[in-house]
Amino acid sequence: MEDHSKAIPTLPHKGVLPTAVSTAAGGDTFTLVVHVIVFLIGVPGNCLILRVYWTKAHKTSTHVFIMALAWADLAVCMQRWHRVSEEAILLAGGHETPRVILIAWAFTNSFIGVSVLMTAVIAADRYDCVCRARNRFFTKKRAQVTVIITFVFSFVINIPAFYLALSTDPSNAVVRMLVFAFQIVLFVTALVMIAVCYQLVYMAIRKHVKVGVHSKAGLSVGGHDGERCCSDVSGTARSGVSWSVEMDVKTSPLKMKGLSTIKGTDACSSSRAIPGTSSDRKAKGEQTRKVKAVNLQRKTTRMLFITSAVFVLTWLPYWTYIAVEYAFLGGAPIHPTFRRMLKSFSFACLFINNVVNPLIYGIANRRFRQDCKEVLKKLRLC
């Protein structure tokens, strides 16, 4: 996932795997600037996400996963120092990369793997939240366990990367191919989970919207002179009057001062004949809270879906570059300048994914913007 490939041009996956400690002179100014920007924007941005969600009194599984993703992105952004150092050494005319930089590369690969896996887990959490709301799998505790497993799994499958970083022969083709294969497995797994889970979420939301439209159509009959309309959605239409009273109303219409006569055949209206009762207000308040909760859930789902979409888009140039490299090694006439430009662009896009989440959350979620303002106000007061 990183580019340490200046010394071994014979491997088909040379653009993404580490090379020997000895590298060719000549750094890339564009790459240096990109990694400096990633560090300067990504570190405070992800710290802000952690601060906002850490202070929430009631944390859900979604909050836990968002914080885990922010931790992984923060680690990737903080480790940009090793790429900045490497490019600076090469631009200064150096020929050798310190081994510690290759070790940092292995850690970066592991944290990028965590970021990829957490994006997939968040998609599964959205499916669990929207489609299995009454029988959820992810509780807060299970979410924490999932995060730990994800971190451990990512580091375990990146053991070959650590081996290359510490080995005296980092040009081992078999181990390098293992590193590349694990990258493919992680990305394909995440892509499939994102596509399947969000497709199911989209279908569930469309179904809910259709049900809501039909229910509202049934409520279009308006009342007058204090009469209340029946609601098929809330399920609390008869909460204010007992069944026995309804039976009495059917046989003898109820007349009240200031109110029109309620027909005995209108059982629904009779059950709501007295407006403004405490049970009505309680039911209305409960329904309002449910509507707000559903709206908040959908906004959160939209926010996290945008995050997943950006993840896929920022990785596409990377895999395009890999395909171009394979085509070039297969004999395709590809201009070296195009390959070099695509390489720089693809790696710049790759790390945008670790920086852009705070911006996405701020644009797609008004509540997150408000929480950020509160956090920043407290920081100013301090």
C-alpha positions in Angstrom: 0.0 0.0 0.0 3.0 2.2 0.4 5.5 3.0 -2.4 9.1 1.9 -1.6 9.9 0.6 -5.1 12.8 2.4 -6.6 15.3 -0.4 -6.4 13.6 -3.5 -7.7 12.0 -2.8 -11.0 11.6 -6.5 -12.0 8.6 -7.3 -9.7 5.1 -6.8 -11.1 4.0 -5.4 -7.8 6.9 -3.0 -7.5 4.7 0.1 -6.9 3.3 -1.1 -3.7 5.9 -3.1 -1.9 9.1 -2.2 -0.1 12.5 -2.3 -1.7 15.9 -2.9 -0.5 17.3 -0.4 2.0 19.5 1.0 -0.8 17.3 3.2 -3.1 17.9 5.3 -6.2 18.5 9.0 -5.7 15.9 11.5 -6.7 12.8 12.1 -4.5 9.5 13.4 -5.6 8.5 16.9 -4.5 4.8 16.2 -5.2 4.9 13.2 -2.9 6.7 15.1 -0.2 4.0 17.9 -0.3 1.1 15.4 -0.3 2.4 13.6 2.8 3.0 16.9 4.6 -0.6 17.9 3.9 -1.9 14.5 5.0 -0.1 14.9 8.3 -1.1 18.5 8.9 -4.8 18.0 8.1 -5.4 14.3 9.1 -4.0 14.4 12.6 -6.1 17.3 14.0 -9.2 16.1 12.0 -9.2 12.6 13.3 -8.4 13.9 16.8 -11.5 16.0 16.5 -13.6 12.9 15.6 -12.2 11.1 18.6 -12.9 14.0 20.9 -16.5 14.4 19.8 -17.5 10.7 20.1 -15.4 10.1 23.2 -17.4 12.6 25.2 -20.8 11.1 24.4 -22.4 9.7 27.5 -24.3 6.9 25.8 -22.0 5.2 23.3 -23.5 2.8 20.7 -21.7 0.2 18.6 -21.7 2.8 15.7 -19.8 5.2 17.9 -17.3 2.5 18.9 -16.7 1.7 15.2 -16.4 5.3 14.2 -13.8 5.9 16.9 -11.8 2.8 15.9 -11.8 4.0 12.3 -10.6 7.4 13.4 -7.8 5.8 15.5 -6.6 3.8 12.5 -6.7 6.9 10.2 -4.9 8.9 12.9 -2.1 6.3 13.1 -1.7 6.4 9.3 -1.6 10.2 9.2 0.9 10.4 12.1 3.2 7.9 10.4 3.5 10.2 7.3 6.8 11.4 8.9 8.6 8.4 7.5 7.6 9.2 3.9 8.4 12.8 4.4 11.8 11.8 5.8 12.4 9.4 2.9 11.5 11.9 0.2 13.6 14.6 1.9 16.6 12.3 2.0 16.2 11.4 -1.6 15.7 15.0 -2.7 18.9 15.9 -0.8 20.8 13.4 -2.9 20.9 10.5 -0.4 21.1 6.9 -1.6 20.1 4.9 1.5 16.9 4.8 3.4 17.2 4.1 7.1 15.8 0.7 8.1 13.6 2.4 10.7 11.6 3.9 7.8 10.9 0.4 6.4 9.7 -0.7 9.9 7.4 2.3 9.9 6.1 1.2 6.5 5.1 -2.2 7.9 3.2 -0.5 10.7 1.5 1.8 8.2 0.4 -1.1 6.1 -1.1 -2.7 9.2 -3.1 0.4 10.2 -4.3 0.9 6.6 -5.6 -2.7 6.8 -7.4 -1.8 10.0 -8.9 1.2 8.3 -10.1 -1.0 5.4 -11.6 -3.6 7.7 -13.3 -1.0 9.9 -15.0 0.5 6.8 -16.4 -2.9 6.0 -17.5 -3.5 9.7 -19.3 -0.2 9.7 -21.3 -1.3 6.7 -22.2 -4.5 8.6 -23.2 -2.4 11.6 -25.5 -0.2 9.4 -27.2 -3.3 8.1 -27.6 -4.6 11.7 -29.0 -1.2 12.9 -31.5 -0.7 10.1 -32.5 -4.2 9.0 -32.3 -6.0 12.3 -33.3 -3.2 14.7 -35.3 -5.5 17.0 -32.7 -8.2 17.2 -29.3 -6.5 16.9 -26.1 -8.4 17.0 -23.7 -5.5 17.7 -23.9 -4.3 21.2 -21.4 -1.9 22.6 -19.4 -4.7 24.2 -19.4 -6.9 21.0 -18.4 -3.8 19.0 -15.3 -3.4 21.3 -14.4 -7.0 20.9 -14.8 -6.7 17.1 -12.4 -3.7 17.1 -9.8 -5.7 19.0 -10.1 -8.7 16.7 -9.8 -6.4 13.7 -6.6 -4.7 14.9 -5.0 -8.1 15.8 -6.1 -9.7 12.5 -4.6 -6.8 10.5 -1.3 -7.0 12.2 -1.2 -10.8 11.9 -1.7 -10.8 8.2 0.9 -8.1 7.8 3.6 -10.2 9.4 5.2 -10.7 6.0 5.6 -6.9 5.7 7.4 -6.8 9.1 9.6 -9.7 7.9 10.6 -7.7 4.8 11.3 -4.6 6.9 13.6 -6.5 9.3 15.1 -9.0 6.7 18.5 -8.6 5.2 17.0 -9.7 1.9 13.8 -7.5 1.5 13.7 -8.5 -2.2 12.3 -11.9 -1.4 9.7 -12.3 -4.2 7.5 -14.9 -2.4 7.1 -12.8 0.8 6.5 -9.7 -1.3 3.8 -11.5 -3.2 2.2 -12.5 0.1 2.0 -8.9 1.2 0.4 -7.9 -2.1 -2.1 -10.9 -2.0 -3.2 -9.8 1.5 -3.9 -6.3 0.2 -6.2 -7.7 -2.5 -8.0 -10.0 0.0 -8.6 -7.0 2.4 -9.9 -4.7 -0.3 -12.1 -7.3 -2.1 -13.6 -8.4 1.3 -14.4 -4.8 2.2 -15.8 -4.0 -1.2 -18.2 -7.0 -1.1 -19.4 -6.3 2.4 -20.0 -2.6 1.6 -21.9 -3.4 -1.6 -24.1 -6.1 0.0 -24.8 -4.4 3.3 -25.7 -1.0 1.9 -27.8 -2.6 -0.8 -29.9 -4.3 1.9 -30.0 -1.1 3.9 -31.2 0.8 0.8 -34.0 -1.7 0.1 -35.1 -1.6 3.8 -35.3 2.2 3.9 -37.2 2.3 0.6 -39.7 -0.2 2.1 -40.1 1.9 5.2 -40.6 5.0 3.1 -43.4 3.3 1.0 -45.1 2.1 4.2 -44.9 5.6 5.6 -46.4 7.2 2.5 -49.4 4.7 2.5 -49.9 5.4 6.2 -50.0 9.1 5.7 -52.4 8.7 2.9 -54.8 7.0 5.3 -54.6 10.0 7.6 -55.6 12.6 5.0 -59.2 12.7 6.3 -59.3 15.9 8.3 -61.4 16.7 11.4 -63.2 19.8 12.6 -64.8 21.3 15.7 -62.5 19.4 18.0 -62.7 16.0 16.3 -59.4 14.0 16.2 -58.3 11.8 13.3 -57.3 8.2 13.6 -53.7 7.1 13.2 -52.8 3.7 11.8 -49.0 4.3 12.3 -48.6 5.0 15.9 -50.6 2.1 17.2 -51.9 4.2 20.1 -55.2 5.4 18.6 -57.3 4.0 21.4 -55.0 4.7 24.3 -57.3 7.3 25.8 -60.6 5.5 26.0 -61.4 1.9 27.0 -63.1 -0.7 24.8 -66.2 -0.5 26.9 -66.6 3.2 26.2 -66.2 2.6 22.5 -69.0 0.1 22.6 -71.2 2.6 24.4 -70.4 5.2 21.9 -71.4 3.0 19.0 -74.9 2.6 20.4 -75.5 6.2 21.7 -73.7 9.1 20.1 -71.8 11.4 22.5 -72.7 15.1 22.6 -70.5 17.6 24.3 -70.7 21.3 24.6 -68.6 22.9 21.9 -68.2 19.7 20.0 -70.1 18.2 17.1 -72.0 15.0 17.4 -69.7 11.9 17.0 -71.3 9.2 14.9 -71.7 5.8 16.5 -70.3 4.2 13.4 -67.1 6.2 13.7 -65.4 4.1 16.3 -62.0 5.6 15.5 -63.2 9.2 16.1 -65.0 8.3 19.2 -61.9 6.8 20.7 -60.3 10.3 20.3 -63.4 12.4 21.2 -61.7 14.3 24.0 -58.7 16.1 22.7 -55.6 17.1 24.7 -55.7 14.2 27.3 -52.5 13.3 29.0 -52.4 9.9 27.3 -52.7 11.6 23.9 -49.9 14.0 24.7 -47.7 11.1 26.0 -48.4 9.0 22.8 -47.7 12.0 20.6 -44.5 12.8 22.4 -43.4 9.1 22.1 -44.2 9.1 18.4 -42.2 12.4 17.9 -39.2 10.9 19.7 -39.4 7.8 17.4 -39.6 9.9 14.3 -36.5 11.9 15.4 -34.6 8.7 16.2 -35.4 7.3 12.7 -34.4 10.6 11.0 -31.1 10.6 13.0 -30.5 7.0 12.1 -31.0 7.7 8.4 -28.7 10.7 8.6 -26.0 8.6 10.2 -26.4 5.9 7.6 -26.1 8.5 4.8 -23.0 9.9 6.4 -21.3 6.5 6.7 -22.4 5.4 3.2 -20.7 8.5 1.8 -17.6 7.6 3.8 -17.7 4.1 2.2 -18.2 5.5 -1.3 -15.2 7.8 -0.9 -13.2 4.9 0.4 -13.9 2.9 -2.8 -13.3 6.0 -5.1 -10.0 6.8 -3.5 -8.7 3.3 -3.9 -9.7 3.0 -7.6 -6.6 4.9 -8.9 -4.4 2.7 -6.8 -5.7 -0.5 -8.4 -5.7 1.2 -11.8 -2.0 1.9 -11.3 -1.4 -1.8 -10.3 -3.2 -2.9 -13.5 -1.1 -0.6 -15.6 2.1 -1.9 -14.0 1.1 -5.5 -14.8 0.2 -4.5 -18.4 3.6 -2.7 -18.8 5.5 -5.7 -17.6 3.4 -7.8 -20.0 4.7 -5.8 -22.9 2.1 -3.1 -23.3 3.5 0.2 -24.7 2.8 2.5 -21.8 4.7 5.8 -21.7 7.0 6.2 -18.6 5.7 9.7 -17.9 2.1 8.5 -17.7 3.1 5.7 -15.3 5.0 8.1 -13.1 2.1 10.6 -13.0 -0.4 7.8 -12.4 1.7 6.5 -9.6 2.0 9.8 -7.8 -1.8 10.5 -8.3 -2.8 7.1 -7.1 -0.9 7.2 -3.8 -2.1 10.8 -3.2 -5.7 9.6 -3.5 -5.0 6.6 -1.3 -4.1 8.7 1.7 -7.0 11.2 1.1 -9.2 8.4 2.4 -7.5 8.7 5.8 -8.0 12.5 5.9 -11.4 13.2 4.5 -13.7 11.6 7.1 -13.9 14.7 9.4 -15.0 16.7 6.4 -17.6 14.2 5.3 -19.0 13.9 8.8 -19.3 17.7 9.0 -21.1 18.1 5.7 -23.4 15.1 6.0 -24.3 15.3 9.7 -25.5 18.6 11.3 -25.3 17.1 14.8 -21.6 16.3 14.3 -21.1 20.0 13.3 -22.8 21.2 16.4 -20.8 18.8 18.6 -17.6 20.0 16.9 -18.5 23.6 17.7 -19.1 22.7 21.4 -15.7 20.9 21.6 -13.9 23.8 19.9 -15.6 26.3 22.3 -14.4 24.3 25.3 -10.9 24.2 23.9 -10.9 28.0 23.5 -12.1 28.5 27.0 -9.2 26.3 28.2 
